[in-house]
Amino acid sequence: MAKLTSPIEFTGLLGQLSFYKRKDSDQVLIRRKGGATKEKINTAQSMAGTRRVNAEFGGRATAAKFILSVIRNLKPLAGYNIASELNKLLRPLQLMDSTSLAGQRSVCLSKSPALLQGLSFNRQNSFDAIIRNPVNYTLSRYSPVATITLPALLPGINFFTPPGRFAYYGIVVVMGIVPDLHYAATGYQISSPLPVLATNTIYSDWYPVAAKTEPLTLACSLGSVDDFILPADHSLLLGIGIRFGLPAADGSIEQVRYAGAGKVVGVR
């Protein structure tokens, strides 16, 4: 992979070269087209190792897809490609599977839930850099209700807005279920179906960025306490984000795109 340092902003295909940008970079990247054909990868004995690598990559990608479905309402606050980062973080989970063959190793978040805890969705202006006090939370495998409590926020003391013009901010809490993934001939699968309400999102009111805000507690639920049963090979994920807004022409508050921050608070 090469980087284009000239002022040319072209992206797309040019002969055997592909010019593109990533969300986390302003530079134009260059990659040469080519490689083995799909038929060779799928059938050649010499490509058996590649097929094993690709199969396990697919397992991690499927696991990342479930995680992204939980945090989908925090993705607009992310500052880089979270899917790629998740795929890297999930690799150690496959290496923990010492009983399956290479190319067929499971992705079991339930065996090491702390792996994702604290994952930041921003490399600059992170959630912890904006809100300087830790958030308190409750999260249990035996309850469909999680809570997050923020302290009183004082601008310039424990609350710092990132560069930009913002009049309001709001808190977003997400909660959802992430299943373990196991290898099958048809691709990586879950062993049991997800509960009906597998994800949920709660939004706070909008608050002025220049004013002190009293302590805030938000509760997020995945259903009835009496009916909630989390299978042993599933995990609960809790995330938080802060979004920023500006007044719209109709008097409502409109969220500013790509402004804000988020992170994974806890996994159980």
N, C-alpha and C positions, 0 to 999 in steps of 0.2 A: 504494500500500500504506500502511495506517495502523496505528498501534499503540494498543492499549487500555491506558489507564493506571488504570482503576478496578479494584477488587478482584474483579471478575467473572472467573471462570475458565472460562466457557462456551467450548466449541469445537464447530464444526460449521456447518451452514447455517442462516441466518435470513433469510428472504425472498431478496433479491438480494445478500446479504452472506455471505461465508465467513469464519469465525473459526477460526484454527489456530495451532499452535505449531511452532517449529523446534527441532531437537535442541540447537543452540548458543545458545538463548535461552529465558529463562523468561517472556518477554512473550507476550501473545496478539496475533497479527497479524490484520489485517482486510483483505480484498480483495473488491472488487465483482465479481459474476458478470457475464458478458456477453462482447462481442466478436463478430467475424464468425463466421458459421456455417461448419461444416466443408465444405459444398458450395461456398460462395463462395470459401473459401481454395483449394480444389482446382481450381476451374474459371475463376474470374474473371480477366480480363486485368489488372485493377488490382491483383491479389494476386500477380502473378508474382514480385515482389521478396520477398514474404513466403514464397513457396514455395521460393525459393533459400535464404533464411535457414534455413528449417525443415529443408531437405535437409541442409545442412552441419551444423546442430545435431544432426541424427540421426546423422551420421557421427562426430561427436565423442562422442556418447552411446554409440555402439557401441564406439568405441575405449576409452572409459572403462570399459565393461563388461568388456573383456578385462583391463584393468589391475586392476579390482576383483576379478576372479577369481583373480589372483595374490596379492593382499593380503587376501583374504577372511578369513583367520584373524587378521589384525591389526585388522579393522574394529571388533571389540568394544572396542578400546582407543582408538578415535578419539573426539575431542571435538566434531566438527562434521561437516557433510555433505560427505564427501570427493568424492562424485560431482559435485556442483556445482563444487567447486574444480578438479577434473580437467577439466571441460568448459571452464572459463575458461583453464586452462593450455594446453590443446590447440589453442586458437584460433590462436595464432601459427604452429603447424605448417601449418594450412590456408593461411594467408597466404603461407607460403613457396612454395606451389605456384603458380608463375607461368605454367604451361602449360595448366592446365585452366580451364574456364569457371567463373565464379562460380556457386555452387550445386552444383558437381561437384568441388571441390578435395579432394585426398587428405589423409589424416591419417597422416603418415609419421614415427613416432617414431624410426626408424632413422637419419633425416637429422639429428636434433638430440636425441640421447639425454640430454644433460646437462640438458634442460629440466625433467625430473622429479627429478633428483638432489638429495637433501637435503629433499624435500617432507616437511613435518611433518604428522602427523595430529592435532596438538593445538595450540591457540592458547594454552592455559594448561598449565603443568606438562608441557612438552615433554620428549621423550626426552633432548635435550641438557641440559635443566635438571635432570634426575634423575641421569644419568650424565655427569659434567662432563669426562671425558677422551674424546678421539676414539676411535672403534672402528676397528681395522684390518681390511681385507678384501681378498680376491682374487676377481676376477670377470673372465672372459675369454669372448669369443664362440667360442673354439675349445675350450672345456672345459665339460662338463655339471656340473662340481663347483665350488661357490663356498664360501669359508670366511669366517667373521667371528671376530675375536679381540677380547675385552674385556680390559682391564687388571685387576689386582687392585682390588677395590672396597672402600673403607674408609668406613663410615658417617660422615657429617659432614665428610668430606675431599673425596672425589670422587663420593660417592653420597648423594643426598638424596631421601628418600621424600616424595611429595606429601601434602597434608593428608588425614588419615584414619587408621584403625586397621588396620595391615597387619602380619602376622607373617612372611610369606614373600614372595619374589619369584622370578620365573623369566623366562628369555629365550626369545623366539620369533623364528625366522629363516624367512623365506619367500623363495622363488625361483621365477621362472616366465618364460614366453615371451609377448611381446606382439607381435602382427603389425601391419604397416602396413595401412591401410584405403583402398580405392579405390572410387570411385563406379561404380555399375551401375544399370540401370533398375529392378532389384528392391531397391535399397538398397545401402549400402556393404558391400563384400565383401573378404575376404582373397584374395590371389593364389595361395596354396598352403596345404595343410592343415597344422595344427599338429602337431608331433611327439606321439607317444602320451602321454608324460608331460610335460605342458605346465606343471604347477605342482607344488611340493612344500613341505612345512612341517616344520620341526624344532623340538622343544621341549627346553629344558634341564631339569635337575632343579629342584626347589624349593630355595631357599636362605634361611636366616634373615636378615631385613633388618637385625638388630642386630649381626651378626657380619661380620668381614672375609671376603671371598671371594677365592680365588686366581684368577689369570688363567684365562680360559675361552676355548676355541676350539670353534666349532660348524661342521660341514660339512654342506652341503645339496647333494643330487645330483638331476639330472634323467635319470639313466640311465647306460648304459655309455659309457666314453670312446671305444671303438672304433666305436660306432654313432652317435655324436653328430655331427649336421650341422645347423648353424643357418643357414637361408636368409638371404640378404642383406637381405631386406625384413622381417626379424623382429628383435626386440631381447630381451636378457636383463635382467630386473629383479630386484634384490636388496633386500629390506627387513628391518627389525629392529623388535622391540617388546619392551617390558618389561611383564609382568603381575604382579599382586599377589594373594595368597591368604591365607585364614584356615583354621584347622583345622576339619574337619567332625566331626559326631558319631561317625562310624565310624572316625575316626583319619586319614582322607585329607586332602589339602589341596584346598580348594575355591576356584576363581578368583572374585575379587570383580568383579562386573559393572561395566563402565564405569570401571574404575580401571586406570591404566597409561598408556602412551604408545607411539607408533611413528613410524617415518619410512622413507622410501626412502633406502637407503644408496648404491646405485649403479645405473647403467643402461649397458649396453654393446650 
